[in-house]
Amino acid sequence: MADELTGVRADGAGISGEMLPADEVHEQELADYTAEHHPLEEHVAEHHEDQTTISEYLESLLVTVILALFGTSFVVQAFKIPSPSMEHTLLVGDHLLVNKFIFGGTGAWYDKLLPYRPIERGDIIVFKYPYADHQHFVKRVIGLPGDRLKLVDQEIYINGHVLNEPYVQHDPAAMSDPLNSYFPPPAKLMISSQMLPEWVEELPKHVVGDEIVVPPGKYFAMGDNRDRSSDSRYWGFVDRDAIMGRPFLIYWSVDATSADYAKETTFWSRLTSVFDNIAHMPARTRWGRMFHTVH
């Protein structure tokens, strides 16, 4: 028969009754010969597969890192609250997600293409503090560019009208400060207050009568806890380019104090704090604040 052969064992003995196609016999003989006389080829193939697997893992890791960097740079970033300046809207120990993909008005070409909106009065914002590197503040926008603003008897007036502020808190136990009741202050009170020297020099340039006028591209921001907030009264306007985004969700809240965060001055102290919070998570978590939206 031209297309069939009797199967042959490796020792040469015939296998009665077993018929294999000729091409399968040749392929099997070639595989057996390769395995016996060229074991290195199999080892090289396995090594190549290992290298491919490692490269795939590295590629996946690289893509994940790039997406994470993109997300924290342009979309969402996490922050925590270390001070009581926004109580009771935000508490010390609240961990926030900040939407960085919400505000337009930067003048970039993509402003009109993306679903941005202008910054509005009442928005809570996260921004870079103008007088210290790597420090972020969270406050509420009170004055918009062009607004005339003043504080009289703890009430804010915008363009001659009292601003309704149901979110404001006052602490009777706070240290007396004239800027908690009146702003802009008379010149003699600027020197005696806690205002930064740079702001003491700059402020008179923006005062018209008994009001301060917010310049273009700037915002006047204040904390909800007015008696315990370092805000625009003390250091000046917030530049539009310094605004990073708007907090929208409390994803975790830890029962903590400002003193707890004051200890986190080094990498190791921050790392220790993280592990300590994880170890005591059930007891320290404010479960009732989890996944609350921020307004």
QUILINLIN-V135798 format. One record per backbone hydrogen bond with DSSP energy under -1.0 kcal/mol. CO is the residue of the C=O (numbers start at 0). NH is the residue of the N-H. If there is no record, write none. Layout:
# QUILINLIN-V135798
CO;NH, CO;NH
This chain:
# QUILINLIN-V135798
2;21, 4;19, 6;14, 8;11, 12;8, 14;17, 17;6, 19;4, 20;24, 21;25, 22;26, 23;27, 24;28, 25;29, 26;30, 27;31, 28;32, 29;33, 30;34, 31;35, 32;36, 33;37, 37;40, 38;42, 39;43, 40;44, 41;45, 42;46, 43;47, 44;48, 45;49, 46;50, 47;51, 48;52, 49;53, 50;54, 51;55, 52;56, 53;57, 54;58, 55;59, 56;60, 57;61, 58;62, 59;63, 60;64, 61;65, 62;66, 63;67, 64;68, 65;69, 66;70, 67;71, 68;72, 69;73, 70;74, 70;75, 74;99, 76;97, 78;95, 80;92, 83;86, 84;224, 85;88, 85;89, 90;93, 92;253, 93;80, 94;250, 94;251, 95;78, 96;247, 96;248, 97;76, 98;245, 101;116, 107;110, 109;113, 113;115, 116;103, 119;122, 122;140, 124;138, 125;243, 125;244, 126;136, 128;131, 134;128, 136;126, 138;124, 139;221, 140;121, 142;219, 143;146, 146;213, 147;158, 148;211, 149;156, 150;182, 151;154, 154;151, 155;162, 156;149, 157;160, 160;157, 164;167, 168;225, 170;173, 176;179, 177;180, 177;181, 180;153, 182;150, 185;189, 186;190, 188;192, 195;199, 196;200, 197;201, 198;202, 201;204, 202;205, 205;212, 207;210, 210;207, 211;148, 213;145, 214;217, 216;239, 218;237, 219;141, 219;142, 220;231, 221;139, 223;168, 223;225, 224;227, 230;233, 230;234, 231;235, 233;195, 237;218, 238;241, 239;242, 241;127, 244;125, 245;98, 247;293, 248;96, 249;290, 251;94, 252;285, 253;255, 256;260, 257;261, 260;263, 262;264, 265;269, 266;270, 267;271, 268;272, 269;273, 270;274, 271;275, 272;276, 273;277, 274;278, 275;279, 277;280, 279;283, 280;284, 283;254, 284;286, 285;288, 286;289, 288;291, 291;249
